[in-house]
Amino acid sequence: MKSGKALKILVIGGGPAGLFFSIIAGRALPSAVIHVRERNPRGVTYGWGVAFSESAAAALRPAAPDVIDALTTNTSHDEMVLSLDGAGVPVKVGRSHLNARWSLLATLERFAVGAGVTVEHDCDANVTGSDLDDWDLVIGADGVNSQTREHFAEHFQPSVELGTNWLAWYGTSKHYPPSIILRNSEYGVLMAHASRFSAELSNFTVEVGQETFDRLGFADLTEDGSRELCERLFADSLDGAPLRSDHSPWFQTKFVSCARWTHRNLVLIGDALHTVHPSIGSGTRFAMRDAVYLTEALTRAGWDVEVGLKEFERVRKPVADAFQAAAKRSIAWYEGLPSRTITHPTKFALEYLMRTGRVSYRDFRRENRDVILGYERDLR
């Protein structure tokens, strides 16, 4: 850090990665001038609920205990239901904490402002070469569709792979524990991911393969038309509760990685740098952990930006690569479902929980002994 001069930090993107970095960096270096640019108006965001596992909260808590405490006092679950053609298998899983996306961002912004950070909304959030000259450190935290990454693509050398499945992220008033709902239908395999994240609302994300997407004609439907058809397809599970849209078009997931993480005094974090997958439910944690690693690396480097950015990539990359490898295994499992037929609900539960390689049969059996004993009896 230049002696006698306050470090000027520009953060592009007011999502979890950018705001959490601003909070912990502002606390670690109170003299810094930190400015966040967010293109959305204040209070405007898209999507529904986001989850933190207990292990994710524990990993993040040392960086800002009060912030993580504020994000883990809402809805929590420690049981999951895996449902195949109407037959549900409840299983014990690690505790998870859920928040509405809008309340999570509002909480993070409140703490950021409390740390002396300036948050500007509804503004041009494009990064230019002059920004790199005007600021000592620039953070690209502008999400999976990052314009920062694309503007400097020749330096970051990103790879973006589209998933083959289609997803639509809805909300509903029906209360669901974390649930995976699988239906073998005349159109092919239908899947929904559901979980209650507040007293009033649950997530309800529909996922289908390309052939099922085409058979149902989703490409030719409006957003409302798709929502109404999904309500009919999952009517037995929804029990009459409507699905709600919040800019909920069909999308294919983007799996992002970058050969290089930095350019001059610019660094990418969160989904702008690398993604996981909604199916492993760790995108918010992954992004916020980037913020922790980056702040720790800069602190160790005495806020020498060049040294700190190199240290961030050196320490964080092996961990992130392993997480992305698990995400790829999860993606492959989901995208392979349309070509297979699963008929036993417990077999479905087993396959789902073991899909990334991070949970073994022994782990599952130890935590869900009654479920497995029943399954093993059925196999005899």
RODO-2510 file (C-alpha; in nm, 4 decimals, decimal comma):
residues 380
     n   res          X          Y          Z
     1     m     0,0000     0,0000     0,0000
     2     k     0,1266     0,3420    -0,0900
     3     s     0,2430     0,5153     0,2244
     4     g     0,0223     0,7997     0,3410
     5     k    -0,2417     0,7443     0,0742
     6     a    -0,5809     0,5811     0,1292
     7     l    -0,6313     0,2798    -0,0957
     8     k    -0,9105     0,3376    -0,3491
     9     i    -1,1139     0,0240    -0,4259
    10     l    -1,3859    -0,0013    -0,6898
    11     v    -1,6233    -0,2980    -0,6717
    12     i    -1,8374    -0,3772    -0,9755
    13     g    -2,1526    -0,5616    -0,8695
    14     g    -2,3644    -0,5397    -0,5549
    15     g    -2,4275    -0,9127    -0,5183
    16     p    -2,3081    -1,1394    -0,2349
    17     a    -1,9449    -1,1515    -0,3528
    18     g    -1,9019    -0,7788    -0,4023
    19     l    -2,0872    -0,6705    -0,0889
    20     f    -1,9223    -0,9258     0,1407
    21     f    -1,5782    -0,8285     0,0128
    22     s    -1,6636    -0,4618     0,0736
    23     i    -1,7687    -0,5360     0,4326
    24     i    -1,4671    -0,7379     0,5371
    25     a    -1,2175    -0,5281     0,3397
    26     g    -1,3629    -0,2097     0,4855
    27     r    -1,3242    -0,3512     0,8351
    28     a    -0,9745    -0,4832     0,7682
    29     l    -0,8569    -0,1511     0,6218
    30     p    -1,0759     0,1293     0,7617
    31     s    -0,8747     0,3960     0,5786
    32     a    -0,9688     0,2522     0,2370
    33     v    -1,2147     0,4283     0,0081
    34     i    -1,4509     0,1556    -0,1188
    35     h    -1,7162     0,2237    -0,3816
    36     v    -1,9656    -0,0344    -0,5125
    37     r    -2,1366     0,0136    -0,8483
    38     e    -2,4563    -0,1870    -0,9020
    39     r    -2,6525    -0,1593    -1,2265
    40     n    -2,9902    -0,2575    -1,0714
    41     p    -3,1998     0,0034    -0,8866
    42     r    -3,1988    -0,0224    -0,5078
    43     g    -3,4232    -0,3055    -0,3890
    44     v    -3,4507    -0,4661    -0,7323
    45     t    -3,3234    -0,8197    -0,7689
    46     y    -3,4333    -1,1384    -0,9398
    47     g    -3,4868    -1,4853    -0,8025
    48     w    -3,6224    -1,6233    -0,4777
    49     g    -3,4474    -1,7978    -0,1888
    50     v    -3,0785    -1,8798    -0,1393
    51     a    -2,9284    -2,1296     0,1034
    52     f    -2,6277    -2,1576     0,3327
    53     s    -2,5361    -2,4957     0,4714
    54     e    -2,4245    -2,4987     0,8336
    55     s    -2,0715    -2,5829     0,7151
    56     a    -2,0817    -2,2829     0,4783
    57     a    -2,1917    -2,0536     0,7604
    58     a    -1,9150    -2,1921     0,9845
    59     a    -1,6548    -2,1303     0,7142
    60     l    -1,7689    -1,7711     0,6584
    61     r    -1,8411    -1,6741     1,0189
    62     p    -1,4810    -1,5953     1,1296
    63     a    -1,4597    -1,3225     0,8633
    64     a    -1,7695    -1,1382     0,9923
    65     p    -1,9536    -1,3155     1,2752
    66     d    -2,2267    -1,0507     1,3085
    67     v    -2,3046    -1,0614     0,9366
    68     i    -2,3294    -1,4406     0,9205
    69     d    -2,5372    -1,4473     1,2392
    70     a    -2,7814    -1,2064     1,0734
    71     l    -2,8056    -1,4398     0,7719
    72     t    -2,8703    -1,7558     0,9733
    73     t    -3,1622    -1,6502     1,1911
    74     n    -3,4351    -1,7011     0,9320
    75     t    -3,5613    -2,0349     0,7943
    76     s    -3,3540    -2,3488     0,8531
    77     h    -3,3898    -2,7170     0,7672
    78     d    -3,2078    -3,0366     0,8611
    79     e    -3,4185    -3,2857     0,6651
    80     m    -3,4660    -3,3309     0,2929
    81     v    -3,7324    -3,5177     0,0972
    82     l    -3,6497    -3,7030    -0,2239
    83     s    -3,9699    -3,7799    -0,4115
    84     l    -4,0057    -4,0193    -0,7044
    85     d    -4,3457    -4,0375    -0,8759
    86     g    -4,5205    -3,9305    -0,5561
    87     a    -4,3283    -4,1576    -0,3144
    88     g    -4,1192    -3,9439    -0,0788
    89     v    -3,8068    -4,0538     0,1080
    90     p    -3,7153    -3,8212     0,3985
    91     v    -3,3429    -3,8162     0,4749
    92     k    -3,1286    -3,6393     0,7327
    93     v    -2,8884    -3,3857     0,5879
    94     g    -2,6717    -3,1137     0,7313
    95     r    -2,8610    -2,8086     0,8526
    96     s    -2,9154    -2,5365     0,5939
    97     h    -3,0228    -2,1743     0,6401
    98     l    -3,2345    -2,0002     0,3770
    99     n    -3,3002    -1,6336     0,3044
   100     a    -3,4980    -1,4483     0,0447
   101     r    -3,2435    -1,3191    -0,2056
   102     w    -3,3711    -0,9631    -0,1626
   103     s    -3,3379    -0,9721     0,2160
   104     l    -2,9889    -1,1267     0,1955
   105     l    -2,8719    -0,8445    -0,0314
   106     a    -3,0400    -0,5802     0,1842
   107     t    -2,8661    -0,7193     0,4935
   108     l    -2,5259    -0,7257     0,3235
   109     e    -2,5713    -0,3721     0,1926
   110     r    -2,6677    -0,2472     0,5378
   111     f    -2,3481    -0,3900     0,6861
   112     a    -2,1429    -0,2543     0,3952
   113     v    -2,2723     0,0986     0,4487
   114     g    -2,2017     0,0545     0,8192
   115     a    -1,8403    -0,0258     0,7280
   116     g    -1,8113     0,3053     0,5427
   117     v    -1,8690     0,1678     0,1925
   118     t    -2,0475     0,3771    -0,0700
   119     v    -2,3035     0,1747    -0,2687
   120     e    -2,4273     0,3314    -0,5922
   121     h    -2,7332     0,1811    -0,7660
   122     d    -2,8873     0,2154    -1,1098
   123     c    -2,5598     0,3201    -1,2682
   124     d    -2,3251     0,2291    -1,5505
   125     a    -2,1299    -0,0656    -1,4115
   126     n    -1,8940    -0,1176    -1,7054
   127     v    -1,5216    -0,1174    -1,6283
   128     t    -1,2903     0,0765    -1,8580
   129     g    -0,9159     0,1122    -1,8855
   130     s    -0,9436     0,4535    -1,7235
   131     d    -1,1059     0,2909    -1,4188
   132     l    -0,7931     0,0771    -1,3789
   133     d    -0,5881     0,3979    -1,3832
   134     d    -0,8154     0,5872    -1,1427
   135     w    -0,8529     0,3142    -0,8772
   136     d    -0,5835     0,1204    -0,6905
   137     l    -0,7858    -0,2022    -0,6976
   138     v    -1,0859    -0,3009    -0,9092
   139     i    -1,3026    -0,6029    -0,8230
   140     g    -1,5176    -0,7593    -1,0950
   141     a    -1,8051    -0,9158    -0,9009
   142     d    -2,0779    -0,8684    -1,1605
   143     g    -2,2068    -1,2224    -1,1823
   144     v    -2,2288    -1,5047    -1,4323
   145     n    -2,3028    -1,2652    -1,7208
   146     s    -2,0113    -1,0424    -1,6201
   147     q    -1,9452    -0,7578    -1,8609
   148     t    -1,6146    -0,7023    -1,6825
   149     r    -1,5027    -1,0536    -1,7752
   150     e    -1,6182    -1,0125    -2,1330
   151     h    -1,4631    -0,6665    -2,1784
   152     f    -1,1241    -0,8030    -2,0725
   153     a    -1,1754    -1,1516    -2,2161
   154     e    -0,8409    -1,1542    -2,3966
   155     h    -0,6717    -1,1264    -2,0579
   156     f    -0,8953    -1,3548    -1,8476
   157     q    -0,9402    -1,6157    -2,1239
   158     p    -1,2804    -1,7360    -1,9998
   159     s    -1,4454    -2,0638    -2,0877
   160     v    -1,8260    -2,0677    -2,0781
   161     e    -2,0101    -2,3990    -2,1233
   162     l    -2,3881    -2,4135    -2,1466
   163     g    -2,5677    -2,6964    -1,9691
   164     t    -2,8025    -2,9064    -2,1787
   165     n    -3,0934    -2,9006    -1,9305
   166     w    -3,3419    -2,6140    -1,9072
   167     l    -3,4461    -2,4515    -1,5777
   168     a    -3,7086    -2,1998    -1,4670
   169     w    -3,6874    -2,0520    -1,1150
   170     y    -4,0281    -1,9853    -0,9587
   171     g    -4,1636    -1,9171    -0,6133
   172     t    -4,4703    -2,0681    -0,4488
   173     s    -4,6725    -2,0238    -0,1317
   174     k    -4,6662    -2,3968    -0,0544
   175     h    -4,4211    -2,4830     0,2219
   176     y    -4,1585    -2,7372     0,1193
   177     p    -3,8683    -2,8811     0,3126
   178     p    -3,5653    -2,8988     0,0822
   179     s    -3,7043    -3,1343    -0,1806
   180     i    -3,6155    -3,2942    -0,5116
   181     i    -3,9312    -3,3979    -0,6958
   182     l    -3,8843    -3,6394    -0,9868
   183     r    -4,1643    -3,7541    -1,2166
   184     n    -4,1463    -4,0018    -1,5005
   185     s    -4,4050    -3,8626    -1,7441
   186     e    -4,5206    -3,9249    -2,0992
   187     y    -4,3080    -3,6239    -2,1969
   188     g    -3,9936    -3,7551    -2,0275
   189     v    -3,8354    -3,6898    -1,6884
   190     l    -3,9680    -3,3863    -1,5004
   191     m    -3,7801    -3,2513    -1,1986
   192     a    -3,8337    -2,9729    -0,9483
   193     h    -3,6084    -2,8390    -0,6715
   194     a    -3,8140    -2,6885    -0,3890
   195     s    -3,7400    -2,5395    -0,0452
   196     r    -3,9116    -2,2974     0,1916
   197     f    -3,6998    -1,9855     0,2492
   198     s    -3,9408    -1,7642     0,4475
   199     a    -4,2639    -1,7871     0,6427
   200     e    -4,4589    -1,7236     0,3221
   201     l    -4,2616    -1,8602     0,0276
   202     s    -4,0675    -2,1536    -0,1156
   203     n    -3,8396    -2,1870    -0,4142
   204     f    -3,9725    -2,4069    -0,6928
   205     t    -3,7223    -2,4570    -0,9754
   206     v    -3,8355    -2,6760    -1,2639
   207     e    -3,5672    -2,8639    -1,4598
   208     v    -3,6120    -3,0655    -1,7806
   209     g    -3,3888    -3,2100    -2,0516
   210     q    -3,3868    -3,0803    -2,4085
   211     e    -3,6177    -3,3512    -2,5486
   212     t    -3,8778    -3,2945    -2,2773
   213     f    -3,8453    -2,9183    -2,3238
   214     d    -3,9179    -2,9625    -2,6947
   215     r    -4,2054    -3,2099    -2,6468
   216     l    -4,3806    -2,9689    -2,4125
   217     g    -4,3280    -2,6749    -2,6495
   218     f    -4,1772    -2,4461    -2,3869
   219     a    -3,9751    -2,2558    -2,6483
   220     d    -4,2986    -2,1276    -2,8042
   221     l    -4,4649    -2,0231    -2,4779
   222     t    -4,4567    -1,6885    -2,3009
   223     e    -4,3133    -1,6700    -1,9509
   224     d    -4,6676    -1,6815    -1,8096
   225     g    -4,7583    -1,9694    -2,0400
   226     s    -4,4598    -2,1714    -1,9187
   227     r    -4,5457    -2,0995    -1,5564
   228     e    -4,9066    -2,2123    -1,6056
   229     l    -4,7962    -2,5335    -1,7781
   230     c    -4,5503    -2,6091    -1,4969
   231     e    -4,8324    -2,5612    -1,2473
   232     r    -5,0319    -2,8280    -1,4299
   233     l    -4,7367    -3,0662    -1,4649
   234     f    -4,6646    -3,0497    -1,0892
   235     a    -5,0241    -3,0056    -0,9712
   236     d    -5,0115    -3,3179    -0,7506
   237     s    -4,7145    -3,1774    -0,5590
   238     l    -4,8274    -2,8139    -0,5443
   239     d    -5,1706    -2,9025    -0,4017
   240     g    -5,3299    -2,6083    -0,5792
   241     a    -5,0703    -2,3486    -0,4800
   242     p    -4,9796    -2,1236    -0,7741
   243     l    -4,6295    -2,0684    -0,9054
   244     r    -4,5036    -1,7102    -0,9038
   245     s    -4,2679    -1,5454    -1,1523
   246     d    -3,9985    -1,2888    -1,0790
   247     h    -3,8391    -1,2548    -1,4201
   248     s    -3,8470    -1,6361    -1,4453
   249     p    -3,7638    -1,7272    -1,8059
   250     w    -3,6182    -2,0630    -1,9049
   251     f    -3,2394    -2,0684    -1,8942
   252     q    -2,9499    -2,3082    -1,9342
   253     t    -2,6842    -2,2913    -1,6663
   254     k    -2,3490    -2,1395    -1,7558
   255     f    -2,0407    -2,3181    -1,6264
   256     v    -1,7727    -2,0484    -1,6172
   257     s    -1,4000    -2,0814    -1,5571
   258     c    -1,1097    -1,8481    -1,6361
   259     a    -0,7521    -1,9336    -1,7304
   260     r    -0,6358    -1,6098    -1,5664
   261     w    -0,7882    -1,4483    -1,2608
   262     t    -0,6286    -1,1023    -1,2734
   263     h    -0,5310    -0,8263    -1,5141
   264     r    -0,3172    -0,5414    -1,3827
   265     n    -0,5034    -0,4237    -1,0704
   266     l    -0,8310    -0,5939    -1,1726
   267     v    -0,9473    -0,9263    -1,0261
   268     l    -1,2634    -1,1298    -1,0780
   269     i    -1,4490    -1,3024    -0,7936
   270     g    -1,7713    -1,5000    -0,7557
   271     d    -1,9741    -1,6061    -1,0572
   272     a    -1,7866    -1,3580    -1,2745
   273     l    -1,4761    -1,5721    -1,2238
   274     h    -1,6101    -1,9238    -1,1833
   275     t    -1,9428    -2,0909    -1,1233
   276     v    -2,0581    -2,4097    -0,9603
   277     h    -2,4171    -2,5199    -1,0305
   278     p    -2,7580    -2,4593    -0,8690
   279     s    -2,7812    -2,8334    -0,8036
   280     i    -2,5113    -2,8257    -0,5355
   281     g    -2,6666    -2,5182    -0,3739
   282     s    -2,3392    -2,3470    -0,2931
   283     g    -2,3123    -2,0556    -0,5352
   284     t    -2,3585    -1,7847    -0,2718
   285     r    -2,1134    -1,9522    -0,0361
   286     f    -1,8613    -2,0026    -0,3197
   287     a    -1,8782    -1,6344    -0,4104
   288     m    -1,8503    -1,5108    -0,0520
   289     r    -1,5565    -1,7421     0,0166
   290     d    -1,3767    -1,5758    -0,2748
   291     a    -1,4237    -1,2465    -0,0895
   292     v    -1,2695    -1,3956     0,2248
   293     y    -0,9707    -1,5446     0,0436
   294     l    -0,9079    -1,2187    -0,1425
   295     t    -0,9227    -1,0036     0,1702
   296     e    -0,6936    -1,2421     0,3578
   297     a    -0,4423    -1,2471     0,0707
   298     l    -0,4357    -0,8666     0,0476
   299     t    -0,3976    -0,8362     0,4237
   300     r    -0,1028    -1,0785     0,4250
   301     a     0,0524    -0,8737     0,1463
   302     g     0,0184    -0,5510     0,3467
   303     w    -0,2377    -0,4373     0,0872
   304     d     0,0223    -0,4422    -0,1871
   305     v    -0,2254    -0,5063    -0,4698
   306     e     0,0099    -0,6811    -0,7110
   307     v     0,1401    -0,9211    -0,4461
   308     g    -0,2033    -0,9754    -0,2904
   309     l    -0,3729    -1,0677    -0,6181
   310     k    -0,1056    -1,3246    -0,6994
   311     e    -0,1432    -1,4722    -0,3506
   312     f    -0,5217    -1,4867    -0,3859
   313     e    -0,5002    -1,6946    -0,7031
   314     r    -0,2258    -1,9186    -0,5638
   315     v    -0,4169    -2,0082    -0,2478
   316     r    -0,7768    -2,0046    -0,3716
   317     k    -0,7453    -2,1766    -0,7081
   318     p    -0,6836    -2,5370    -0,5898
   319     v    -0,9833    -2,5174    -0,3552
   320     a    -1,2063    -2,3638    -0,6212
   321     d    -1,0985    -2,6179    -0,8826
   322     a    -1,1976    -2,9045    -0,6520
   323     f    -1,5374    -2,7457    -0,5920
   324     q    -1,5922    -2,7005    -0,9639
   325     a    -1,4981    -3,0654    -1,0221
   326     a    -1,7744    -3,1689    -0,7793
   327     a    -2,0153    -2,9365    -0,9600
   328     k    -1,9305    -3,1014    -1,2925
   329     r    -2,0132    -3,4429    -1,1493
   330     s    -2,3468    -3,3076    -1,0278
   331     i    -2,4231    -3,1545    -1,3675
   332     a    -2,3430    -3,4843    -1,5413
   333     w    -2,5830    -3,6707    -1,3102
   334     y    -2,8686    -3,4296    -1,3777
   335     e    -2,8095    -3,4187    -1,7503
   336     g    -2,7962    -3,7989    -1,7628
   337     l    -3,1375    -3,8427    -1,5997
   338     p    -3,3469    -3,8189    -1,9208
   339     s    -3,1683    -4,1236    -2,0666
   340     r    -3,2338    -4,3435    -1,7608
   341     t    -3,5283    -4,4901    -1,5748
   342     i    -3,5230    -4,4847    -1,1938
   343     t    -3,8003    -4,6849    -1,0303
   344     h    -3,7010    -4,7165    -0,6625
   345     p    -3,7416    -4,4009    -0,4474
   346     t    -3,4560    -4,4893    -0,2118
   347     k    -3,2264    -4,5680    -0,5036
   348     f    -3,3112    -4,2226    -0,6353
   349     a    -3,2296    -4,0692    -0,2953
   350     l    -2,9005    -4,2583    -0,2807
   351     e    -2,7966    -4,1562    -0,6297
   352     y    -2,8871    -3,7956    -0,5660
   353     l    -2,6923    -3,7589    -0,2419
   354     m    -2,3883    -3,9494    -0,3733
   355     r    -2,3761    -3,7807    -0,7136
   356     t    -2,0817    -3,5452    -0,6448
   357     g    -1,8594    -3,8050    -0,4777
   358     r    -1,8519    -3,6084    -0,1524
   359     v    -2,1035    -3,8394     0,0246
   360     s    -2,0336    -4,2135     0,0383
   361     y    -2,2765    -4,5017     0,0815
   362     r    -2,1296    -4,5516     0,4293
   363     d    -2,1956    -4,1841     0,5165
   364     f    -2,5531    -4,2089     0,3937
   365     r    -2,6122    -4,5383     0,5779
   366     r    -2,4779    -4,3979     0,9049
   367     e    -2,7044    -4,0896     0,8930
   368     n    -3,0132    -4,2639     0,7503
   369     r    -2,9978    -4,6182     0,8864
   370     d    -3,3733    -4,6916     0,8751
   371     v    -3,3991    -4,5726     0,5148
   372     i    -3,1089    -4,7906     0,4032
   373     l    -3,2207    -5,0984     0,5971
   374     g    -3,5567    -5,0846     0,4208
   375     y    -3,3833    -5,0476     0,0846
   376     e    -3,1469    -5,3390     0,1520
   377     r    -3,4430    -5,5582     0,2481
   378     d    -3,6138    -5,4702    -0,0797
   379     l    -3,3067    -5,5875    -0,2726
   380     r    -3,3163    -5,9377    -0,1252
***
